[in-house]
Amino acid sequence: MSDAEPWRRDEPSIGLVGVLVVGTRGAEGPGEVQLRIRGGSETFLAWSDYPLAKGTTVLVTDSRGARTVDVIEWTNPWDTGPVQPGGGEK
């Protein structure tokens, strides 16, 4: 992506999971999400349908271009809870 095309979608960001470093405000404004991408970490403006708090794990669902993405709250679907019944951890 060149500086002459700031509107271009950032396809590699779609589907990545990141953490909000600045909470979103829903329709009132974006937050910021840090993503591991292109061999490092980058921060993108993050829009969501409703407010999400700083520290929330999110999934990038779309790119708006110009380092701006749409996100939703994300939980690990493979997280099955405690290792031992009754809440004990290994």
ROMAR-850521 format. One record per residue (C-alpha): residue in three letters; residue number from 1; x, y negated, z. Coordinates in steps of 0.5 Angstrom, whole numbers, plus 500, padded with zeros to 3 digits. Each point is the difference from the previous one (the first is absolute). Example, Ala and Ser with C-alpha at 12.3 -4.5 7.8 and 13.67 -1.06 7.14 Angstrom:
atom r->Ala | k->1 | xx->525 | yy->509 | zz->516
atom r->Ser | k->2 | xx->502 | yy->493 | zz->498
END
This chain:
atom r->Met | k->1 | xx->500 | yy->500 | zz->500
atom r->Ser | k->2 | xx->503 | yy->493 | zz->498
atom r->Asp | k->3 | xx->499 | yy->494 | zz->504
atom r->Ala | k->4 | xx->496 | yy->497 | zz->493
atom r->Glu | k->5 | xx->495 | yy->506 | zz->502
atom r->Pro | k->6 | xx->498 | yy->499 | zz->507
atom r->Trp | k->7 | xx->493 | yy->503 | zz->498
atom r->Arg | k->8 | xx->502 | yy->506 | zz->498
atom r->Arg | k->9 | xx->498 | yy->506 | zz->505
atom r->Asp | k->10 | xx->505 | yy->504 | zz->504
atom r->Glu | k->11 | xx->498 | yy->507 | zz->498
atom r->Pro | k->12 | xx->505 | yy->503 | zz->505
atom r->Ser | k->13 | xx->497 | yy->497 | zz->506
atom r->Ile | k->14 | xx->493 | yy->503 | zz->499
atom r->Gly | k->15 | xx->499 | yy->507 | zz->504
atom r->Leu | k->16 | xx->506 | yy->498 | zz->505
atom r->Val | k->17 | xx->499 | yy->499 | zz->508
atom r->Gly | k->18 | xx->503 | yy->495 | zz->504
atom r->Val | k->19 | xx->499 | yy->496 | zz->506
atom r->Leu | k->20 | xx->497 | yy->493 | zz->501
atom r->Val | k->21 | xx->505 | yy->495 | zz->502
atom r->Val | k->22 | xx->495 | yy->494 | zz->500
atom r->Gly | k->23 | xx->492 | yy->502 | zz->501
atom r->Thr | k->24 | xx->495 | yy->499 | zz->495
atom r->Arg | k->25 | xx->494 | yy->496 | zz->501
atom r->Gly | k->26 | xx->495 | yy->503 | zz->495
atom r->Ala | k->27 | xx->497 | yy->495 | zz->495
atom r->Glu | k->28 | xx->503 | yy->494 | zz->504
atom r->Gly | k->29 | xx->507 | yy->502 | zz->498
atom r->Pro | k->30 | xx->506 | yy->505 | zz->499
atom r->Gly | k->31 | xx->505 | yy->503 | zz->504
atom r->Glu | k->32 | xx->507 | yy->503 | zz->499
atom r->Val | k->33 | xx->502 | yy->507 | zz->499
atom r->Gln | k->34 | xx->507 | yy->503 | zz->500
atom r->Leu | k->35 | xx->501 | yy->506 | zz->495
atom r->Arg | k->36 | xx->505 | yy->505 | zz->499
atom r->Ile | k->37 | xx->501 | yy->499 | zz->492
atom r->Arg | k->38 | xx->506 | yy->500 | zz->495
atom r->Gly | k->39 | xx->505 | yy->502 | zz->505
atom r->Gly | k->40 | xx->499 | yy->495 | zz->505
atom r->Ser | k->41 | xx->494 | yy->497 | zz->504
atom r->Glu | k->42 | xx->496 | yy->494 | zz->497
atom r->Thr | k->43 | xx->495 | yy->495 | zz->503
atom r->Phe | k->44 | xx->493 | yy->499 | zz->496
atom r->Leu | k->45 | xx->494 | yy->496 | zz->501
atom r->Ala | k->46 | xx->495 | yy->505 | zz->502
atom r->Trp | k->47 | xx->492 | yy->499 | zz->499
atom r->Ser | k->48 | xx->495 | yy->504 | zz->504
atom r->Asp | k->49 | xx->492 | yy->500 | zz->500
atom r->Tyr | k->50 | xx->500 | yy->499 | zz->507
atom r->Pro | k->51 | xx->505 | yy->497 | zz->505
atom r->Leu | k->52 | xx->506 | yy->505 | zz->502
atom r->Ala | k->53 | xx->505 | yy->499 | zz->506
atom r->Lys | k->54 | xx->507 | yy->499 | zz->500
atom r->Gly | k->55 | xx->503 | yy->507 | zz->500
atom r->Thr | k->56 | xx->495 | yy->504 | zz->497
atom r->Thr | k->57 | xx->502 | yy->505 | zz->495
atom r->Val | k->58 | xx->497 | yy->499 | zz->493
atom r->Leu | k->59 | xx->499 | yy->503 | zz->493
atom r->Val | k->60 | xx->501 | yy->496 | zz->494
atom r->Thr | k->61 | xx->494 | yy->501 | zz->495
atom r->Asp | k->62 | xx->502 | yy->495 | zz->495
atom r->Ser | k->63 | xx->505 | yy->494 | zz->498
atom r->Arg | k->64 | xx->497 | yy->493 | zz->498
atom r->Gly | k->65 | xx->507 | yy->498 | zz->497
atom r->Ala | k->66 | xx->505 | yy->495 | zz->503
atom r->Arg | k->67 | xx->502 | yy->505 | zz->506
atom r->Thr | k->68 | xx->493 | yy->500 | zz->502
atom r->Val | k->69 | xx->496 | yy->506 | zz->502
atom r->Asp | k->70 | xx->493 | yy->503 | zz->502
atom r->Val | k->71 | xx->501 | yy->505 | zz->506
atom r->Ile | k->72 | xx->495 | yy->504 | zz->505
atom r->Glu | k->73 | xx->501 | yy->503 | zz->507
atom r->Trp | k->74 | xx->504 | yy->506 | zz->499
atom r->Thr | k->75 | xx->500 | yy->506 | zz->505
atom r->Asn | k->76 | xx->504 | yy->506 | zz->499
atom r->Pro | k->77 | xx->495 | yy->506 | zz->497
atom r->Trp | k->78 | xx->505 | yy->505 | zz->502
atom r->Asp | k->79 | xx->500 | yy->498 | zz->508
atom r->Thr | k->80 | xx->497 | yy->506 | zz->503
atom r->Gly | k->81 | xx->501 | yy->497 | zz->507
atom r->Pro | k->82 | xx->504 | yy->503 | zz->506
atom r->Val | k->83 | xx->504 | yy->506 | zz->499
atom r->Gln | k->84 | xx->497 | yy->504 | zz->506
atom r->Pro | k->85 | xx->493 | yy->500 | zz->502
atom r->Gly | k->86 | xx->498 | yy->495 | zz->505
atom r->Gly | k->87 | xx->504 | yy->495 | zz->498
atom r->Gly | k->88 | xx->507 | yy->502 | zz->502
atom r->Glu | k->89 | xx->506 | yy->498 | zz->495
atom r->Lys | k->90 | xx->506 | yy->505 | zz->499
END
